[in-house]
Each structure stands twice: as structure tokens, then as C-alpha cells.
Amino acid sequence: MNKTSIKTYKNGNFIWKYNTSESLTPDFFQKENISFNVAHILYKRGINTEEKLYHFRYDTLSNLANPFLMKDMHAAVERIIKAINQQESIVIYGDYDVDGITSTSILYRFLKKEGASVDFYIPNREKEGYGLNQQAIEQLAVQGTQLLITVDNGIAASDLIASAPKSMDFIITDHHMVPDKIPDAVAVINPHQEDCSYPYEDLAGCGVAFSVCRALSLAMHKQDYVDDVELVAMGTIADVVSLTGENRIFVKEGLKRLQSTSIVGIRALLEAAGIVKPDEDKKISVEDISFGLAPRLNASGRIAHAKLGVELMIASTMTEATSIAKSLCDVNIKRQAIEREIYKEALARLHELQLESSSVMVIDGHNWNSGVIGISASRILEQYNRPVLMITIKDGIGKGSCRSTPNFDIYQALKVHENLLIQLGGHKMAAGFSIQEENIPLFREAINLYAQKNFKEEDFVPELEIEQIMPLSEMTTEFIKELEILEPCGCDNPRPLFASEGLSVLETKHIGKDNKHFKCLLEQDSSFVQGIFWNIGIDSPCKIGDSISIVYRPEIHEWRGEHVQLICRDIALNKEQVSLNRDKLVKFYLGIKNKLKIGINSVTFTELEVINIFDTDFSRKEMQLMFCVFEEIGLIRKEAYKKETYYTYIPSTKKLDLTVSPTFCKYSFRE
């Protein structure tokens, strides 16, 4: 079994964590023509049998598990079919994030095709908050709703459902943490339930909704449902759930279909976001969803209304879809402006409360937009590497949005202090809650005492999981192309990071608008590559002549051919920084002549002799580099014999030019 070693560089911003063992990979990787380095990555990610490798590479929608293995699926299907056949009024009750929007759209589109009398309802984030609420339930009951199906919410609404009008039946489909008290509904479908036999539990809400559609199709038509997988991919990516198992299948298949999707709403949004041009058949990536489509869909739920997102996904004409997509882009621009202002105010409040050294940053403000505070919390977390709880206060009630570090379970921390809260919900790294305004100072103090008692300072230092320490010579375009076998990458299957040590910085410059990006030319053993630090600011992470180690993601840069480019995540300056200058070389040369009594004749001496003589004057690295300079300018000749290095002094009558030495030029720089 491999042991994991953690390596930390003092000058880095992260803990660099990687497995140092030299484990052998099984022969079955060779059958698939997978190189050792890529096989090593797959093996460390649990692809340790030939069967697992096959599933990882070749699984399709046909490999999804039987949806009827989910607890209560039979009951849910029976009740929904009854509602379809009897034209009962069905309402899908969704959520205002991308997962909720896509979940609602998936189920709505399916039921509409089946001729159901179906509508949808998504609560207003600002006025109603997350999940079921009493006023909405009563309103829907008055309107004649007979069957309410939740998607991406409802698992924590047992009290509300218990007091709901008896004229309305409930089916709960959710994927969030299961509380102690489960709602008394016709069916509760959540793969996280302990007695649920479905083999894959990490589905997003859209994955659960799609499973309901699959079960309905199997029951009604004796065939599986394979439509709208694009929507499942979008919701799965946006909700940052594990991209393993069935989620990997959904994303892999969904991304393929996005290239030529028949869902006009998706096509319109791809064009409005500038990801594709009209009639362009372009490959869509995970990043296109995460940074292009998802923010625009989320914006509707943050500062407008998420029903816009659903209306886009169920639009029947391109004209209608294009109009809605443009509106979403406009809303997103407005959201960005609001978020920038809240972030600025939150930083000011952080300093006012003197939270810079707090274990947990609880930042409160009045009348902040509740749909945007989570984004600000994420930005502050990136800056301080601390769990951040942003609270917006209105009419004496605070609504909180939390973002946390990997080692600090924010949901559990809220649970410990639920006596101070009105309600709470969420996951390990992201959660939400509400609180009385007067309880905020006590809550801030209590959660910090909890953190100090249960966590150490290093628990808050972010980690970078490094696949391998690689020499630059092995970071080739062929290797980077082979890494595509890992796609699609995301949570639990991240795009691989590598580290390289002992690199020399040959060139540096700031680039881009406001010079906020940084480019450097790096060298190791005559292998050269460009490194890029995005959004590094005006400070330079390194200078010419530095010896550095970096963590990076490799990519292929296409400009006048294909070239390797390293997208740098972190940097550490090596302790021994070496520079050369003329005075240092003269001192070393004269020292050798005097100590070894070298005259005008040729003399041979060992490298070890010189190193032992000058050990207190120069570092070993400096002496080795100066030997290289002398050899390059023709002052000495290097030879090896029986593992010993010998140098022969070659007398010269002409003045020697140091600038003809590549080593001197490389390590000679101005501070």
C-alpha cells in the first residue's frame, strides 16, 4: 500500500501534497496503449482493475443502474402515471440555482411530452428563500394543485408537508443531506437515504430528476429515457458534485450532445454568451458550462427570478429563446456590478470587525442582495483561506451564505450551533442559514471557539494535490494529449496538477491589460517551456536567475505550431538562489591558481579537491556552475575517470570573454 507524503514549501501559498511511492501499475494499462505516467495517475484514482478501466473509458447511458433500485421509485412512478392519466394538476417545485433550474426543466419537458397537465414553481430567493414554504404551498393548493413534485429540495421539509392541505399529494426528489426526520410523502427519492439500494449516491438534483424520467419511461413505454442529457450535464457540472460513476456518464454524454443540441434554449444561451457562433459545431467543455452558461443561469435566480432560466430551457422557438438568453446575459452583467460593490463593503466590514486573524469569518451587513453574497464569500475565502459566512440583514433577520475550506465541515459547524439559528441546510463546503440579528455576535464568537477547539492552523491552509513530480523533458505535447483520457474533469476527478523542481528562470514579463498576468521562460536540463501566472497582479512571483519549483497544469498552446505551456498554480523559491558575476569568477579562478600553485603550464586537478578547498567561500552549486563557465570559455577541460571528475587547466594568452558562456549569461543578472 502506498504511503502519502506531504511536502510543504515555505514560500508557497499552498501545501503541496503528493504520493512519493514508486508503485508499479498493472499490465492491463499497456494493453490499452496507456503510458506509464498516465497509468500511474489512473491507478492512484482508483482505476486499479481492467474492468474499472473499461467502465471509466467506455461507459455510456446504457450502463446506468436500474432507476427502480431507488427507494420509493415504484410509488412515485405509480402516482405520477395516475396523475398523467387522470389529467390531475401537477406542479414541479424547483430551486433557483442551475441544478434546480435544470432539474425542473428535465421533469417538465418529460411530463409535457407525455401530455400531463404540468406547471412549475420556483420560489423567489429574496422573498421566500430556499425550498418549500407555507405560503407557496397554500397558494398552490388554492390553485388546484393535486400533486406537487419537488426537485433539488424538500428533504428537510417534513413539518411543512405534515401541515399542508390534504388535497395535495407530495413526491420528494432531492440529493441533499438526509435529516433525522424524513417527510411523510407519497414517495421520498434521495439516494443518500440509508435504506436506498441505488448503487450510486452522488447524483445532483438533476440526476435524481432524470432518474424519475427514466423510471417513468420504462414503466410507460418499456424503454429507457435518453433525452435531455445535456441538461443533466449542465446541472451536474454547475452543482460541483463528484464527477465519477454515473455523473461522469451524464457529463461525458451531455457534452457530446451540446455540440448539436436540439434544445433551442441551450443553443441560444451558447450563442448569447459568445461560446459558439450561429450554426457553428464547436466542442463544448466543462469550463464553457462552469464559466459561461452557469453564471448566466444562476444570475436569474440571484437578482431576477429563476423562472427565466426554466422558461429558456422549455422554450419552443429560437426567437423566444434568443430573447430570454439576451435577458439573462443582461441580468448577469447587473449581477457582476452588484457583487463587486458587496465584496468591497464586505472587506470594509471585515476590517471593521478585525476578523483578519479569525478562524471563521462571520461578516454581516444590511440589505445586501442575498443571491450574491455567496459569490463574495467565495472571493474572500480565496483571499484569506478561512471559512467565510456572509450574512445579509433585513427587518431583524439575517440570511447567511457559507463557503468553507476542505478540512472544515461548515454544515456540521452550523449543526453544532443550531440553537442560535432559525434554520440551516447545505453541504460540507457550502451551506446556508438564517438567524436573528441580535444572535449574530454570539454566533460569531461561538463558531470561532468551536473552530479553535477542533481545528489547527494548518487545517485552513489550502492543499494542492499533485499527481507527480515531473522533469520538464517529459512534459511533451504527446503526454498532454494523452491526459485527455481523464476528461471530463471536475470534483473527485480533477484536471491533473504536476510539480517540477529546480527550474531556472531565464526571462520574465508582465502581460495583458493592466499587466496583471505574468509570463516566464523556464529551463531545466536544456528543456525550455513558458509558464503563465494568470491574475497575479503587479507583483512578480519570480525574477531572472531564480531557482524555483512550481505546481502547474500543462496545456498545449497553439501559435505557429503546438507548444507546451504551464498554467502555474503556485511557486516556491528554492532556498539556494545562485547568481554569477565577474568578480566572483575572478576570485574563484585566482583562488584555484594560488591554492593549487597553477603556473603557465597545463595542470590537472579533481573537482573534489577544489570543492574541499573553497567549501566555506562558495556553495557547491556555485562552484559547479563556475566550472561550467570555465569549461565553456575554454579555460579548462572536463574529464571523468572511475566516477571521479577531473579538470585540466588550459593556459591562454588572450583575454577571455565571459559572455560566450551560456551558463554565465543564464546566471548573471541584476538584482
DAVEN-V413196 format. One record per residue. RES is the residue in one small letter. PSI is psi in whole degrees, -180 to 180 (999 if undefined). OMEGA is omega in degrees with one decimal (999 if undefined). Layout:
res:RES psi:PSI omega:OMEGA
res:RES psi:PSI omega:OMEGA
//
This chain:
res:m psi:136 omega:-177.5
res:n psi:142 omega:173.3
res:k psi:140 omega:-178.8
res:t psi:128 omega:178.4
res:s psi:136 omega:178.6
res:i psi:125 omega:178.9
res:k psi:130 omega:-177.0
res:t psi:129 omega:174.6
res:y psi:130 omega:-176.0
res:k psi:-38 omega:-176.4
res:n psi:-5 omega:179.1
res:g psi:163 omega:177.9
res:n psi:-9 omega:-175.7
res:f psi:164 omega:164.6
res:i psi:126 omega:178.5
res:w psi:114 omega:-172.3
res:k psi:127 omega:178.9
res:y psi:160 omega:-180.0
res:n psi:120 omega:-175.2
res:t psi:-5 omega:-175.4
res:s psi:152 omega:178.3
res:e psi:65 omega:-175.9
res:s psi:144 omega:176.8
res:l psi:140 omega:178.6
res:t psi:148 omega:-176.5
res:p psi:160 omega:-176.8
res:d psi:-21 omega:-174.3
res:f psi:-20 omega:175.4
res:f psi:-36 omega:-179.8
res:q psi:-34 omega:177.9
res:k psi:-31 omega:-179.7
res:e psi:11 omega:179.5
res:n psi:41 omega:178.0
res:i psi:126 omega:-176.6
res:s psi:164 omega:-177.7
res:f psi:-46 omega:-175.7
res:n psi:-41 omega:178.8
res:v psi:-39 omega:176.8
res:a psi:-38 omega:179.3
res:h psi:-41 omega:178.9
res:i psi:-48 omega:180.0
res:l psi:-42 omega:-178.0
res:y psi:-41 omega:179.1
res:k psi:-22 omega:179.3
res:r psi:14 omega:174.5
res:g psi:4 omega:177.0
res:i psi:77 omega:-169.6
res:n psi:10 omega:173.2
res:t psi:160 omega:179.8
res:e psi:-36 omega:179.2
res:e psi:-43 omega:179.6
res:k psi:-38 omega:178.0
res:l psi:-41 omega:179.4
res:y psi:-48 omega:-179.8
res:h psi:-41 omega:-179.5
res:f psi:-39 omega:-174.5
res:r psi:-35 omega:-164.8
res:y psi:-1 omega:-179.3
res:d psi:142 omega:176.1
res:t psi:-172 omega:179.8
res:l psi:-24 omega:179.3
res:s psi:-14 omega:180.0
res:n psi:2 omega:176.5
res:l psi:148 omega:-179.3
res:a psi:164 omega:177.2
res:n psi:119 omega:-177.3
res:p psi:-22 omega:-179.6
res:f psi:-4 omega:173.5
res:l psi:-15 omega:177.5
res:m psi:137 omega:179.0
res:k psi:134 omega:175.6
res:d psi:7 omega:-178.3
res:m psi:-39 omega:178.9
res:h psi:-46 omega:-179.2
res:a psi:-40 omega:-179.9
res:a psi:-46 omega:-178.5
res:v psi:-44 omega:179.9
res:e psi:-44 omega:-177.8
res:r psi:-39 omega:-179.3
res:i psi:-41 omega:178.3
res:i psi:-40 omega:176.5
res:k psi:-44 omega:-179.4
res:a psi:-38 omega:178.2
res:i psi:-49 omega:-176.1
res:n psi:-36 omega:-177.1
res:q psi:8 omega:178.9
res:q psi:40 omega:173.4
res:e psi:156 omega:179.1
res:s psi:115 omega:179.8
res:i psi:135 omega:174.6
res:v psi:129 omega:174.1
res:i psi:121 omega:-177.1
res:y psi:108 omega:-172.4
res:g psi:-160 omega:179.7
res:d psi:166 omega:-171.2
res:y psi:8 omega:173.6
res:d psi:-179 omega:-175.6
res:v psi:-39 omega:178.6
res:d psi:-44 omega:178.9
res:g psi:-41 omega:179.4
res:i psi:-47 omega:-179.1
res:t psi:-38 omega:177.4
res:s psi:-47 omega:178.7
res:t psi:-45 omega:-177.2
res:s psi:-42 omega:-179.4
res:i psi:-51 omega:-177.1
res:l psi:-39 omega:179.2
res:y psi:-48 omega:-178.3
res:r psi:-40 omega:179.6
res:f psi:-50 omega:-176.0
res:l psi:-35 omega:178.7
res:k psi:-41 omega:177.7
res:k psi:-31 omega:-178.6
res:e psi:4 omega:176.4
res:g psi:17 omega:-179.1
res:a psi:154 omega:171.6
res:s psi:90 omega:-168.4
res:v psi:144 omega:173.8
res:d psi:176 omega:179.0
res:f psi:158 omega:178.6
res:y psi:127 omega:174.2
res:i psi:127 omega:-176.9
res:p psi:153 omega:173.5
res:n psi:124 omega:-175.5
res:r psi:-46 omega:-174.1
res:e psi:-44 omega:-172.7
res:k psi:-33 omega:-173.1
res:e psi:-27 omega:-178.0
res:g psi:-173 omega:-173.9
res:y psi:142 omega:168.3
res:g psi:-171 omega:-179.8
res:l psi:144 omega:172.3
res:n psi:153 omega:-171.2
res:q psi:-43 omega:-177.8
res:q psi:-42 omega:179.7
res:a psi:-42 omega:179.9
res:i psi:-46 omega:-179.4
res:e psi:-40 omega:179.4
res:q psi:-43 omega:-179.9
res:l psi:-35 omega:178.2
res:a psi:-43 omega:178.4
res:v psi:-36 omega:-179.9
res:q psi:-4 omega:174.3
res:g psi:14 omega:178.7
res:t psi:128 omega:-179.4
res:q psi:-29 omega:178.1
res:l psi:121 omega:177.4
res:l psi:124 omega:179.6
res:i psi:118 omega:176.3
res:t psi:147 omega:171.3
res:v psi:134 omega:178.3
res:d psi:21 omega:175.8
res:n psi:173 omega:172.6
res:g psi:-18 omega:-175.3
res:i psi:-24 omega:-177.9
res:a psi:15 omega:-172.4
res:a psi:35 omega:-174.9
res:s psi:-42 omega:-178.2
res:d psi:-42 omega:179.2
res:l psi:-43 omega:-179.0
res:i psi:-36 omega:179.2
res:a psi:-32 omega:-177.8
res:s psi:6 omega:-177.0
res:a psi:158 omega:176.8
res:p psi:139 omega:-176.7
res:k psi:-9 omega:179.4
res:s psi:-7 omega:-174.4
res:m psi:129 omega:174.1
res:d psi:154 omega:-179.2
res:f psi:137 omega:165.9
res:i psi:124 omega:-178.2
res:i psi:124 omega:169.0
res:t psi:124 omega:-172.2
res:d psi:169 omega:177.2
res:h psi:7 omega:-178.3
res:h psi:174 omega:-178.0
res:m psi:137 omega:-176.7
res:v psi:121 omega:179.5
res:p psi:176 omega:179.7
res:d psi:-36 omega:-177.7
res:k psi:117 omega:-177.8
res:i psi:139 omega:-178.8
res:p psi:145 omega:175.6
res:d psi:91 omega:-175.5
res:a psi:171 omega:176.6
res:v psi:-41 omega:178.4
res:a psi:142 omega:174.3
res:v psi:109 omega:-176.5
res:i psi:110 omega:179.3
res:n psi:113 omega:-175.3
res:p psi:-9 omega:177.6
res:h psi:-7 omega:178.4
res:q psi:139 omega:-174.3
res:e psi:-37 omega:-176.8
res:d psi:22 omega:174.4
res:c psi:129 omega:-174.7
res:s psi:7 omega:178.9
res:y psi:133 omega:-170.2
res:p psi:-13 omega:-178.5
res:y psi:118 omega:-172.0
res:e psi:-5 omega:-172.3
res:d psi:23 omega:178.1
res:l psi:148 omega:168.4
res:a psi:174 omega:178.6
res:g psi:-37 omega:179.2
res:c psi:-33 omega:176.9
res:g psi:-38 omega:177.1
res:v psi:-44 omega:178.6
res:a psi:-41 omega:178.2
res:f psi:-36 omega:178.1
res:s psi:-36 omega:176.2
res:v psi:-43 omega:177.7
res:c psi:-41 omega:178.3
res:r psi:-45 omega:-178.8
res:a psi:-41 omega:178.0
res:l psi:-43 omega:-180.0
res:s psi:-41 omega:178.7
res:l psi:-40 omega:-178.5
res:a psi:-38 omega:-173.7
res:m psi:-33 omega:-172.0
res:h psi:0 omega:-179.9
res:k psi:28 omega:175.9
res:q psi:152 omega:-177.0
res:d psi:159 omega:179.5
res:y psi:127 omega:-176.4
res:v psi:5 omega:179.5
res:d psi:162 omega:171.6
res:d psi:24 omega:177.3
res:v psi:-25 omega:176.1
res:e psi:-41 omega:-179.9
res:l psi:-37 omega:177.3
res:v psi:-42 omega:178.9
res:a psi:-45 omega:-178.5
res:m psi:-47 omega:-179.4
res:g psi:-37 omega:-179.7
res:t psi:-45 omega:179.2
res:i psi:-47 omega:-175.4
res:a psi:-31 omega:-177.5
res:d psi:0 omega:175.0
res:v psi:46 omega:173.3
res:v psi:173 omega:-175.8
res:s psi:125 omega:177.2
res:l psi:61 omega:176.6
res:t psi:173 omega:172.5
res:g psi:-130 omega:-175.9
res:e psi:-32 omega:176.8
res:n psi:-37 omega:177.0
res:r psi:-41 omega:178.0
res:i psi:-48 omega:-179.0
res:f psi:-46 omega:-176.3
res:v psi:-43 omega:-179.4
res:k psi:-48 omega:-178.9
res:e psi:-38 omega:-179.0
res:g psi:-40 omega:178.9
res:l psi:-37 omega:176.7
res:k psi:-44 omega:-175.1
res:r psi:-24 omega:-179.3
res:l psi:-26 omega:-179.9
res:q psi:-35 omega:-178.1
res:s psi:44 omega:-174.5
res:t psi:145 omega:175.6
res:s psi:-3 omega:177.4
res:i psi:106 omega:-171.6
res:v psi:-29 omega:179.4
res:g psi:-41 omega:177.8
res:i psi:-44 omega:-179.6
res:r psi:-42 omega:-179.9
res:a psi:-39 omega:-179.0
res:l psi:-37 omega:175.9
res:l psi:-40 omega:179.8
res:e psi:-42 omega:-179.0
res:a psi:-33 omega:180.0
res:a psi:-6 omega:179.6
res:g psi:15 omega:-179.3
res:i psi:-39 omega:175.6
res:v psi:159 omega:173.8
res:k psi:158 omega:178.4
res:p psi:133 omega:177.9
res:d psi:11 omega:178.7
res:e psi:134 omega:177.6
res:d psi:84 omega:-174.2
res:k psi:142 omega:176.8
res:k psi:128 omega:-178.4
res:i psi:137 omega:-176.5
res:s psi:169 omega:173.8
res:v psi:-40 omega:-179.5
res:e psi:-33 omega:176.5
res:d psi:-37 omega:177.4
res:i psi:-51 omega:-173.5
res:s psi:-42 omega:-173.3
res:f psi:-7 omega:-179.1
res:g psi:-63 omega:-176.1
res:l psi:-47 omega:-174.4
res:a psi:-47 omega:-179.9
res:p psi:-35 omega:-178.9
res:r psi:-39 omega:175.7
res:l psi:-41 omega:178.6
res:n psi:-35 omega:-177.5
res:a psi:-35 omega:-179.6
res:s psi:-41 omega:180.0
res:g psi:-18 omega:-176.8
res:r psi:-45 omega:-174.8
res:i psi:-3 omega:175.6
res:a psi:-114 omega:175.0
res:h psi:134 omega:-174.4
res:a psi:-13 omega:177.8
res:k psi:-24 omega:175.3
res:l psi:-43 omega:179.9
res:g psi:-42 omega:178.6
res:v psi:-43 omega:179.0
res:e psi:-34 omega:177.1
res:l psi:-44 omega:-174.7
res:m psi:-16 omega:178.3
res:i psi:6 omega:179.3
res:a psi:145 omega:-176.1
res:s psi:-17 omega:-179.3
res:t psi:153 omega:179.4
res:m psi:-33 omega:178.8
res:t psi:-47 omega:178.3
res:e psi:-44 omega:-177.6
res:a psi:-40 omega:-178.8
res:t psi:-40 omega:179.0
res:s psi:-45 omega:-179.9
res:i psi:-41 omega:-179.4
res:a psi:-42 omega:177.5
res:k psi:-41 omega:178.0
res:s psi:-41 omega:179.3
res:l psi:-39 omega:177.6
res:c psi:-40 omega:177.4
res:d psi:-42 omega:178.8
res:v psi:-38 omega:-179.2
res:n psi:-38 omega:176.4
res:i psi:-42 omega:177.7
res:k psi:-41 omega:178.7
res:r psi:-42 omega:-179.9
res:q psi:-41 omega:179.5
res:a psi:-43 omega:178.7
res:i psi:-43 omega:-178.0
res:e psi:-40 omega:179.0
res:r psi:-41 omega:-179.1
res:e psi:-42 omega:178.8
res:i psi:-41 omega:178.5
res:y psi:-44 omega:179.1
res:k psi:-45 omega:179.8
res:e psi:-36 omega:-179.5
res:a psi:-40 omega:177.1
res:l psi:-41 omega:178.3
res:a psi:-41 omega:179.0
res:r psi:-37 omega:177.3
res:l psi:-46 omega:179.7
res:h psi:-36 omega:178.4
res:e psi:-40 omega:179.7
res:l psi:-5 omega:-179.3
res:q psi:52 omega:-177.0
res:l psi:5 omega:-173.4
res:e psi:-34 omega:-178.3
res:s psi:11 omega:-179.9
res:s psi:149 omega:175.3
res:s psi:-38 omega:178.0
res:v psi:128 omega:-177.0
res:m psi:107 omega:177.3
res:v psi:106 omega:-171.8
res:i psi:120 omega:-178.2
res:d psi:151 omega:177.3
res:g psi:161 omega:-177.2
res:h psi:135 omega:171.1
res:n psi:28 omega:169.1
res:w psi:151 omega:177.6
res:n psi:120 omega:-174.5
res:s psi:-22 omega:179.9
res:g psi:-11 omega:-174.1
res:v psi:-18 omega:-173.2
res:i psi:-28 omega:178.4
res:g psi:-36 omega:177.9
res:i psi:-43 omega:177.8
res:s psi:-39 omega:177.8
res:a psi:-40 omega:178.6
res:s psi:-41 omega:-179.4
res:r psi:-40 omega:179.8
res:i psi:-37 omega:176.2
res:l psi:-44 omega:178.8
res:e psi:-33 omega:-176.7
res:q psi:-38 omega:-172.7
res:y psi:-9 omega:-178.4
res:n psi:44 omega:178.2
res:r psi:148 omega:171.5
res:p psi:137 omega:-177.4
res:v psi:129 omega:176.7
res:l psi:109 omega:179.2
res:m psi:129 omega:-177.7
res:i psi:126 omega:172.8
res:t psi:131 omega:-172.4
res:i psi:131 omega:175.4
res:k psi:128 omega:179.7
res:d psi:39 omega:174.6
res:g psi:-1 omega:-179.7
res:i psi:131 omega:177.2
res:g psi:132 omega:173.1
res:k psi:125 omega:-173.9
res:g psi:144 omega:173.8
res:s psi:130 omega:-171.8
res:c psi:143 omega:169.7
res:r psi:137 omega:-172.0
res:s psi:170 omega:175.8
res:t psi:161 omega:-174.7
res:p psi:-34 omega:-174.6
res:n psi:-4 omega:-177.7
res:f psi:107 omega:-178.7
res:d psi:100 omega:-174.5
res:i psi:-33 omega:178.2
res:y psi:-43 omega:178.9
res:q psi:-38 omega:178.3
res:a psi:-39 omega:176.1
res:l psi:-41 omega:179.8
res:k psi:-39 omega:179.8
res:v psi:-29 omega:-175.9
res:h psi:27 omega:-175.8
res:e psi:-15 omega:175.2
res:n psi:-21 omega:178.5
res:l psi:-4 omega:-174.1
res:l psi:158 omega:174.6
res:i psi:-46 omega:176.5
res:q psi:165 omega:179.9
res:l psi:164 omega:176.9
res:g psi:166 omega:176.1
res:g psi:-154 omega:-174.3
res:h psi:-175 omega:-178.7
res:k psi:-39 omega:-174.1
res:m psi:-5 omega:178.0
res:a psi:133 omega:-176.5
res:a psi:171 omega:176.8
res:g psi:159 omega:-179.7
res:f psi:169 omega:170.8
res:s psi:154 omega:-171.0
res:i psi:147 omega:172.1
res:q psi:140 omega:-176.0
res:e psi:-40 omega:-176.5
res:e psi:-17 omega:-179.4
res:n psi:-8 omega:-175.0
res:i psi:-48 omega:179.5
res:p psi:-41 omega:179.7
res:l psi:-40 omega:178.3
res:f psi:-43 omega:179.1
res:r psi:-45 omega:-179.6
res:e psi:-43 omega:-175.8
res:a psi:-43 omega:-176.8
res:i psi:-28 omega:175.4
res:n psi:-38 omega:175.3
res:l psi:-39 omega:176.6
res:y psi:-45 omega:-179.6
res:a psi:-44 omega:-179.3
res:q psi:-32 omega:-178.7
res:k psi:-34 omega:-170.8
res:n psi:-8 omega:-175.3
res:f psi:150 omega:177.0
res:k psi:164 omega:-178.4
res:e psi:-41 omega:-177.2
res:e psi:-16 omega:177.6
res:d psi:-21 omega:-177.8
res:f psi:-4 omega:178.4
res:v psi:124 omega:-179.0
res:p psi:150 omega:-178.3
res:e psi:149 omega:169.7
res:l psi:119 omega:179.8
res:e psi:112 omega:-175.3
res:i psi:131 omega:-179.8
res:e psi:-51 omega:-176.0
res:q psi:154 omega:167.5
res:i psi:119 omega:-170.9
res:m psi:138 omega:168.5
res:p psi:149 omega:-178.8
res:l psi:-29 omega:-177.7
res:s psi:-24 omega:-178.8
res:e psi:-7 omega:-179.2
res:m psi:77 omega:-173.9
res:t psi:165 omega:176.1
res:t psi:-35 omega:179.1
res:e psi:-42 omega:179.4
res:f psi:-43 omega:-178.4
res:i psi:-40 omega:177.2
res:k psi:-37 omega:180.0
res:e psi:-27 omega:178.8
res:l psi:-15 omega:179.4
res:e psi:-15 omega:176.3
res:i psi:-24 omega:-178.9
res:l psi:-19 omega:-176.3
res:e psi:149 omega:-1.4
res:p psi:140 omega:-177.9
res:c psi:152 omega:179.9
res:g psi:-152 omega:-178.4
res:c psi:130 omega:-179.9
res:d psi:-4 omega:170.9
res:n psi:63 omega:-171.5
res:p psi:157 omega:171.6
res:r psi:129 omega:-169.1
res:p psi:142 omega:173.1
res:l psi:144 omega:178.4
res:f psi:163 omega:174.8
res:a psi:145 omega:171.4
res:s psi:139 omega:-174.0
res:e psi:154 omega:175.1
res:g psi:40 omega:178.2
res:l psi:145 omega:177.7
res:s psi:135 omega:179.0
res:v psi:117 omega:-176.0
res:l psi:-36 omega:-179.6
res:e psi:151 omega:176.4
res:t psi:148 omega:170.7
res:k psi:149 omega:173.8
res:h psi:145 omega:-176.3
res:i psi:170 omega:174.9
res:g psi:177 omega:178.8
res:k psi:133 omega:-178.6
res:d psi:15 omega:178.5
res:n psi:38 omega:-175.5
res:k psi:-7 omega:175.7
res:h psi:161 omega:-173.7
res:f psi:130 omega:179.1
res:k psi:142 omega:178.1
res:c psi:148 omega:174.4
res:l psi:125 omega:-174.9
res:l psi:150 omega:-179.0
res:e psi:143 omega:173.8
res:q psi:117 omega:177.6
res:d psi:49 omega:176.9
res:s psi:15 omega:170.2
res:s psi:131 omega:-174.4
res:f psi:142 omega:179.5
res:v psi:151 omega:176.8
res:q psi:137 omega:172.9
res:g psi:142 omega:-179.7
res:i psi:130 omega:170.5
res:f psi:109 omega:-179.9
res:w psi:142 omega:174.4
res:n psi:41 omega:-178.8
res:i psi:-17 omega:-177.2
res:g psi:-166 omega:-174.9
res:i psi:-16 omega:178.8
res:d psi:141 omega:179.1
res:s psi:126 omega:-179.8
res:p psi:-19 omega:178.8
res:c psi:169 omega:179.3
res:k psi:165 omega:-179.5
res:i psi:133 omega:179.7
res:g psi:-15 omega:179.0
res:d psi:148 omega:168.7
res:s psi:122 omega:-171.9
res:i psi:163 omega:166.5
res:s psi:144 omega:-177.2
res:i psi:154 omega:168.2
res:v psi:136 omega:-172.0
res:y psi:164 omega:169.6
res:r psi:123 omega:-178.8
res:p psi:145 omega:173.6
res:e psi:166 omega:178.6
res:i psi:122 omega:178.5
res:h psi:124 omega:-176.8
res:e psi:103 omega:174.2
res:w psi:110 omega:-173.6
res:r psi:46 omega:-177.0
res:g psi:178 omega:-178.9
res:e psi:133 omega:-179.8
res:h psi:149 omega:175.1
res:v psi:135 omega:176.1
res:q psi:137 omega:-178.1
res:l psi:120 omega:175.9
res:i psi:103 omega:-168.2
res:c psi:134 omega:177.6
res:r psi:-34 omega:-179.8
res:d psi:158 omega:-177.1
res:i psi:145 omega:173.7
res:a psi:128 omega:175.1
res:l psi:126 omega:179.2
res:n psi:145 omega:-173.4
res:k psi:-40 omega:-177.8
res:e psi:98 omega:177.2
res:q psi:124 omega:-172.9
res:v psi:133 omega:172.4
res:s psi:153 omega:179.5
res:l psi:148 omega:171.3
res:n psi:170 omega:-175.7
res:r psi:-43 omega:-177.9
res:d psi:-41 omega:-179.3
res:k psi:-43 omega:179.5
res:l psi:-41 omega:178.1
res:v psi:-44 omega:179.5
res:k psi:-44 omega:-179.4
res:f psi:-44 omega:-178.6
res:y psi:-47 omega:179.7
res:l psi:-35 omega:177.8
res:g psi:-43 omega:178.3
res:i psi:-45 omega:-178.8
res:k psi:-44 omega:-177.2
res:n psi:-46 omega:-175.8
res:k psi:-40 omega:-177.0
res:l psi:4 omega:177.3
res:k psi:50 omega:178.6
res:i psi:129 omega:178.5
res:g psi:-137 omega:-178.2
res:i psi:-7 omega:-177.3
res:n psi:162 omega:177.4
res:s psi:134 omega:-179.4
res:v psi:141 omega:177.1
res:t psi:139 omega:178.9
res:f psi:163 omega:-178.8
res:t psi:154 omega:176.5
res:e psi:-40 omega:-177.5
res:l psi:-37 omega:177.3
res:e psi:-49 omega:-176.7
res:v psi:-43 omega:-179.1
res:i psi:-42 omega:179.3
res:n psi:-35 omega:-178.4
res:i psi:-41 omega:-171.6
res:f psi:19 omega:-174.4
res:d psi:-30 omega:-178.4
res:t psi:-14 omega:-176.7
res:d psi:-35 omega:-177.1
res:f psi:153 omega:173.6
res:s psi:159 omega:179.8
res:r psi:-38 omega:179.0
res:k psi:-43 omega:178.6
res:e psi:-45 omega:-179.1
res:m psi:-40 omega:179.3
res:q psi:-39 omega:178.4
res:l psi:-39 omega:179.9
res:m psi:-35 omega:172.9
res:f psi:-41 omega:179.0
res:c psi:-41 omega:179.5
res:v psi:-48 omega:-179.0
res:f psi:-38 omega:179.1
res:e psi:-41 omega:-176.9
res:e psi:-28 omega:178.8
res:i psi:3 omega:174.0
res:g psi:19 omega:-179.3
res:l psi:-28 omega:178.0
res:i psi:162 omega:175.5
res:r psi:132 omega:-175.7
res:k psi:137 omega:176.9
res:e psi:154 omega:178.1
res:a psi:139 omega:179.9
res:y psi:120 omega:179.1
res:k psi:53 omega:176.3
res:k psi:12 omega:177.1
res:e psi:140 omega:178.9
res:t psi:127 omega:179.9
res:y psi:146 omega:174.1
res:y psi:137 omega:176.2
res:t psi:124 omega:178.2
res:y psi:130 omega:-179.2
res:i psi:108 omega:-178.7
res:p psi:144 omega:179.1
res:s psi:140 omega:-179.9
res:t psi:-12 omega:-179.1
res:k psi:160 omega:178.8
res:k psi:131 omega:-176.6
res:l psi:139 omega:-177.7
res:d psi:112 omega:-177.8
res:l psi:-25 omega:-175.2
res:t psi:-10 omega:176.0
res:v psi:-7 omega:179.3
res:s psi:115 omega:176.5
res:p psi:-37 omega:-179.7
res:t psi:-42 omega:178.5
res:f psi:-45 omega:179.9
res:c psi:-35 omega:-178.3
res:k psi:-40 omega:-174.4
res:y psi:5 omega:176.1
res:s psi:113 omega:-177.3
res:f psi:163 omega:178.4
res:r psi:138 omega:178.1
res:e psi:999 omega:999
//
